[in-house]
Amino acid sequence: MIALRPLHPDDSFEEITDLLHRAYAPLAAQGMAYLATHQGADVTRDRCARGETWLAVEGERIVGTITLEPPPAQVHPTAGGDFYDQPGIAHFGQFAVDPALKGEGLGGRLMDRIESRAAALGACELALDTSVHAHGLIAMYERRGYRLVDTIDWRPAVNYPSVVLSKAL
């Protein structure tokens, strides 16, 4: 059985980072250098500290992760994301599911959790950004009710321009 729970202080950032690398490997193979394809455990730790990280765990093994950043009134601005810096806009990142479990609904469960948490934190919208070339991911988010609202360019941290998608909560 797979349970969802918040990140615990003793969880392994190395294990989370390894999961991110494995989950993002197909995107890297397509030429998209997402930060999650190559970040170290220290970067994973820093990104988790920006908000609430939720884990999917099977026994003691971490099989999914997502980090929710609350609206900017509660944290520092993103320093580069105008849409994200608006009042009431929460966003998420570091979203990954163990490749062996893709297609079993775990990603949807993680999304459901952060959508409800974002609303509970006072967000009126939940946003994300992804590569303009990640057509499959964009379509998946659109099926969940997300819509294109902006573009953003994180280069040189990544090697592509991004689209910003958001969903009213």
Secondary structure, DSSP 8 states (H G I E B T S, - for coil): -EEEEE--TTS-HHHHHHHHHHHHHHHHHTT---GGGT--HHHHHHHHTTSEEEEEEETTEEEEEEEEE--TTTS---SS-TTTTSTTEEEEEEEEE-GGGTTSSHHHHHHHHHHHHHHHTT-SEEEEEEETT-HHHHHHHHHTT-EEEEEE--TTSSSS-EEEEEEE-
